[in-house]
């Protein structure tokens, strides 16, 4: 993790924030996936099992695979995590449309569980975002 990188720090706290949201864990109870989430400067390998994040490791990790990746610019995450984000900065798919984020790989688990990922990646918004 880069020194004094608030976006990376927010992603490092994601598992802790998720554990506080029983309804979100319940929504993802059928989800088992390894993915790459984070900023374009620092992504994280995230392992989700039964809706819980069981492992978070800063990328790259040699020989570690992922099914899909969702990465956005640090500026996009900072705007997305505002208490009331501006139009176009409020939604994961809006960020991709405006070219501030990339969704790649096998996107089937992401799209199938879209509301889970929208709510999961919005969790830092509720706790002060990238601080």
PEWOTA-V616903 format. One line per field, one symbol per residue. ss: DSSP state (~ for helix, > for strand, _ for the rest). phi: phi as a letter, one per 30 degrees, with the letter a starting at -180 (. if undefined). psi: psi as a letter, one per 30 degrees, with the letter a starting at -180 (. if undefined). Layout:
ss = ???
phi = ???
psi = ???
//
This chain:
ss = _____~~~~~~~_~~~~~~__~~~~~~____>>>>>>>>___>>>>>>>__>>>>>>>_________>>>>>_~~~~~~~___________~~~~~~___>>>>>__~~~~~_~~~~~~~~~~~~~_____
phi = .ddhcddddddddeddddddcddddddceccbacbcbkcdcbcbdcccbhicdcabbeddceiccbdbbbbbdedddeddddebddeiccbeddddddicbbcbjddeddddcededdddddededcjidc
psi = kkkhjeeeeeeffeeeeeffieeeeeegfgkjkkljkalfejlkkkkkkhfkjfkkkklkkkgkllelkjklleeeeeeegkeillkfgfkeeeeeeggflkklajfefeeeheeeeeeeffefefggbj.
//
